[in-house]
Amino acid sequence: MPEQAGAVPDSQHPGLVGRLPGPVRGLALLARFDRPIGWQLLFWPGAWGVALAGGVFTRWPLLLWLALGSVAMRGAGCTYNDIVDRDLDAQVARTRGRPIPGGLVSVRAAWGWLLVLGLIGLVVLLQLHPLAAAVAIASLAPVAAYPFMKRITWWPQAWLGLVFSWAALVGWVEVAGGFGWPVALLYAGSVAWVIGYDTIYALQDREDDALVGVRSSALRLGRQVRGGLALFYLAAVTLWAGALWLARADPLALVALTPAAGHLAWQVATLRPDDGAVALARFRSNRFTGLLVFLACVVVGS
């Protein structure tokens, strides 16, 4: 698979966002509108839940609402994270140019922007049935706790996995009307997947994180990072296979997952832990993993 071009540090803002007026550009950068990979990774587990529950064709507008919610809530999460981490960001080369430490957006304006994004998320929430809406609201507590995890555990990526996989529960419950073992395994597999890809992302910051005292799975795994990544990805594929099998006990369920498994194996095989550009490209390639798992869920859930 070819390398992805355009990998840039957070201090740069190419394209349309870079041409916006200063204050507006600051808000767009705060929500990471210039970096769609984040909301895409947040969206895919929700789409999996909808597809595996059999709602991809009958409830297709739900996918659009989940996409809007992913953009808004990822933006809100990043804004909140930057408010909390503004002092740490100022000490890390890749993040010291972010809007708050860079002086482009005040903390007060960031709180106001967070409120606006939260209101957009509320509009999406109102489209859901009460149980699914309650599941979505329950995510707010782990979201609020996430920025502090890097200060107290070597595995903040595991907490991020809980947060970034939550939409799988929302999508499934909205279509199926309740919980079940397939979505439990789907969610657990997504958590393992997120730990894997966010460990890859954290490779870019290992030196700075060690200097400022920030913890991460990339630092904890050290030289064993590729082996650890392989184990997390293997766990993800195994759990997803279980979810698909419970939804449809047919060998086709396992065959449908083969492309996603192959893509994750390619990431592990071609990762160069000491090359930040390669790490960022492998991280970003997980948008395709999300698509491949979605297609597998469509096959099984249809």
C-alpha positions in Angstrom: 0.0 0.0 0.0 1.5 3.4 -0.9 2.6 5.9 1.7 0.1 8.6 2.5 1.3 12.1 1.7 0.7 15.3 3.5 1.6 14.3 7.0 2.1 17.5 8.9 2.7 18.5 12.5 -0.1 20.1 14.5 1.5 23.5 14.2 0.6 23.7 10.5 -2.8 24.1 8.9 -2.9 23.6 5.2 -5.8 23.8 2.8 -9.1 25.6 3.3 -8.7 25.9 7.1 -5.4 27.7 6.6 -7.1 30.4 4.6 -9.7 31.3 7.2 -9.5 34.5 9.1 -7.4 34.2 12.3 -10.1 33.8 15.0 -12.3 31.5 12.8 -9.2 29.5 11.8 -8.3 29.1 15.5 -11.7 27.6 16.3 -11.5 25.2 13.3 -8.1 24.1 14.3 -9.2 23.6 17.9 -11.9 21.2 16.7 -9.4 19.6 14.3 -11.6 20.3 11.2 -8.4 20.2 9.2 -7.8 16.6 10.3 -10.8 14.5 9.5 -9.1 11.2 10.5 -10.2 11.8 14.1 -14.0 12.0 13.4 -13.7 9.2 10.9 -12.2 6.9 13.5 -14.9 7.9 15.9 -17.7 7.3 13.4 -16.7 3.8 12.2 -17.6 1.8 15.3 -21.1 3.4 15.3 -21.5 2.5 11.6 -20.4 -1.1 12.5 -23.1 -1.3 15.2 -25.8 -0.1 12.8 -24.7 -2.5 10.0 -24.3 -5.6 12.3 -27.7 -5.0 13.7 -29.1 -5.1 10.2 -30.0 -1.4 9.8 -27.6 -0.2 7.2 -30.2 0.0 4.5 -33.4 0.5 6.5 -31.9 3.1 8.8 -29.4 4.8 6.5 -30.3 8.3 7.7 -28.9 7.2 11.1 -25.5 6.8 9.6 -25.6 10.5 8.5 -26.7 11.6 12.0 -23.8 9.5 13.5 -21.4 11.2 11.1 -22.5 14.6 12.1 -22.4 13.6 15.7 -18.8 12.3 15.2 -17.6 15.6 13.7 -19.2 17.6 16.5 -18.3 15.4 19.4 -14.7 14.8 18.2 -14.4 18.6 17.9 -15.8 19.1 21.4 -13.5 16.4 22.8 -10.4 17.9 21.2 -11.4 21.4 22.4 -11.9 20.1 25.9 -8.6 18.2 25.7 -6.7 21.3 24.6 -8.2 23.4 27.4 -7.1 20.8 30.0 -3.7 20.1 28.3 -2.8 23.7 27.3 0.3 23.8 29.7 1.5 20.3 28.6 1.0 21.2 24.9 3.2 24.2 25.3 6.1 21.9 26.2 5.8 19.4 23.3 7.2 20.3 19.9 4.3 18.9 17.9 1.6 20.6 19.9 3.0 23.9 21.1 1.5 25.6 18.0 -2.0 24.5 18.8 -4.5 27.4 19.1 -4.5 27.9 22.9 -0.8 27.6 23.6 -0.1 29.4 20.3 -2.2 32.3 21.4 -4.7 32.1 18.5 -7.7 31.2 20.8 -8.3 32.3 24.4 -9.4 29.8 27.0 -12.7 31.7 27.4 -13.4 31.5 23.7 -12.5 27.8 23.7 -15.2 27.1 26.4 -17.7 29.0 24.3 -16.8 26.9 21.2 -17.1 23.8 23.3 -20.7 24.8 24.2 -21.6 25.4 20.5 -20.2 21.9 19.5 -22.1 20.4 22.4 -25.4 21.9 21.2 -24.8 20.3 17.8 -24.3 17.0 19.5 -27.6 17.6 21.4 -29.4 17.9 18.1 -28.0 14.5 17.0 -29.0 13.1 20.4 -32.6 14.1 19.9 -32.8 11.9 16.8 -32.3 8.7 18.9 -34.7 6.6 20.8 -34.5 7.0 24.6 -32.4 4.0 25.4 -29.8 4.8 22.7 -29.8 8.4 23.8 -29.1 7.3 27.4 -26.3 5.1 26.2 -24.8 8.1 24.3 -25.1 10.4 27.4 -23.3 7.8 29.5 -20.2 8.4 27.4 -19.8 11.9 28.7 -18.1 10.7 32.0 -15.3 8.7 30.3 -14.9 11.5 27.8 -14.4 14.1 30.5 -11.9 11.8 32.3 -9.8 11.0 29.3 -7.4 14.0 29.3 -6.2 13.1 32.8 -5.4 9.5 32.0 -2.0 10.3 30.6 -1.0 11.7 34.0 -2.0 8.6 36.0 -1.6 5.5 33.8 0.8 4.1 31.2 -2.3 3.1 29.2 -4.3 6.2 28.4 -4.8 4.5 25.0 -7.0 1.9 26.7 -9.3 4.7 28.1 -9.4 6.3 24.6 -10.5 2.9 23.4 -13.5 2.9 25.7 -14.4 6.4 24.5 -13.8 6.1 20.7 -15.6 2.7 20.6 -18.8 3.9 22.4 -20.7 4.7 19.2 -20.8 0.9 18.5 -23.1 0.6 21.5 -25.2 3.5 20.4 -25.6 2.3 16.8 -26.5 -1.2 17.8 -29.0 -0.2 20.5 -30.7 2.3 18.3 -31.4 -0.4 15.6 -31.7 -3.5 17.8 -33.5 -1.9 20.7 -31.3 -3.4 23.3 -27.9 -5.0 24.0 -26.5 -8.4 23.1 -23.4 -10.4 23.0 -22.5 -9.5 19.3 -22.2 -5.8 20.2 -20.3 -6.6 23.4 -17.7 -8.4 21.4 -17.8 -5.7 18.7 -17.2 -3.0 21.3 -14.3 -5.0 23.0 -12.7 -5.6 19.6 -12.9 -1.9 18.8 -11.3 -1.0 22.2 -8.3 -3.3 21.3 -8.1 -1.7 17.8 -8.0 1.8 19.3 -5.3 0.9 21.7 -3.3 -0.4 18.7 -3.7 2.6 16.4 -3.3 5.2 19.1 -0.1 3.5 20.2 1.1 4.0 16.7 0.1 7.7 16.9 1.9 8.1 20.3 5.2 6.9 18.7 5.6 10.5 17.3 5.8 12.0 20.8 7.8 9.4 22.8 10.8 11.7 23.4 8.8 14.8 24.4 6.4 12.7 26.5 9.3 11.2 28.4 10.7 14.7 29.1 7.5 16.3 30.3 6.3 13.2 32.3 3.4 12.2 30.1 2.7 8.5 30.0 1.6 6.4 27.0 1.5 2.8 25.8 4.2 3.6 23.2 6.6 4.4 26.1 5.4 1.5 28.2 6.0 -1.0 25.4 9.4 0.4 24.5 11.2 -1.8 22.0 8.4 -4.3 22.1 6.0 -1.9 20.5 5.5 -3.9 17.3 4.9 -7.1 19.2 2.4 -5.4 21.5 0.7 -3.8 18.5 0.4 -7.3 16.9 -1.3 -8.7 20.0 -3.8 -5.8 20.3 -4.7 -6.2 16.6 -5.0 -9.9 16.9 -7.3 -9.5 19.9 -9.4 -7.0 17.8 -9.8 -9.4 14.9 -10.6 -12.3 17.2 -13.3 -10.4 19.0 -14.8 -9.0 15.8 -14.9 -12.5 14.4 -16.8 -13.6 17.5 -19.2 -10.8 17.1 -19.9 -11.5 13.4 -20.2 -15.3 14.2 -22.8 -14.6 16.9 -24.7 -12.4 14.6 -24.6 -15.0 11.8 -23.1 -18.4 12.3 -21.8 -18.8 8.8 -18.2 -19.2 7.5 -19.0 -16.2 5.3 -18.8 -14.1 8.4 -15.2 -14.9 8.9 -14.3 -14.6 5.3 -15.8 -11.1 5.2 -13.4 -10.0 7.9 -10.3 -11.2 6.1 -9.5 -7.9 4.3 -9.5 -6.0 7.5 -7.3 -8.6 9.2 -4.9 -8.3 6.3 -4.8 -4.6 6.5 -3.9 -4.7 10.2 -1.2 -7.2 9.5 0.3 -4.9 6.9 0.4 -2.1 9.4 2.4 -4.2 11.8 4.7 -5.5 9.2 5.6 -2.1 7.7 5.6 0.0 10.8 9.0 1.7 11.6 8.7 2.8 15.2 11.4 5.4 15.0 10.1 7.0 11.9 7.4 9.6 12.8 6.2 10.1 9.2 5.7 6.3 8.7 3.9 6.1 12.1 1.5 8.9 11.2 0.8 7.3 7.8 0.0 3.9 9.5 -2.2 5.6 12.0 -4.1 7.4 9.3 -4.5 4.2 7.3 -6.9 3.0 10.0 -9.7 4.9 8.3 -9.5 2.1 5.7 -9.6 -0.5 8.5 -12.8 1.0 9.7 -14.3 0.8 6.2 -13.3 -2.8 5.8 -14.8 -3.8 9.1 -18.0 -1.9 8.1 -18.3 -3.8 4.9 -17.9 -7.1 6.8 -20.7 -6.0 9.1 -22.9 -5.1 6.2 -22.3 -8.6 4.7 -23.1 -10.3 7.9 -26.0 -8.1 9.1 -27.8 -7.9 5.8 
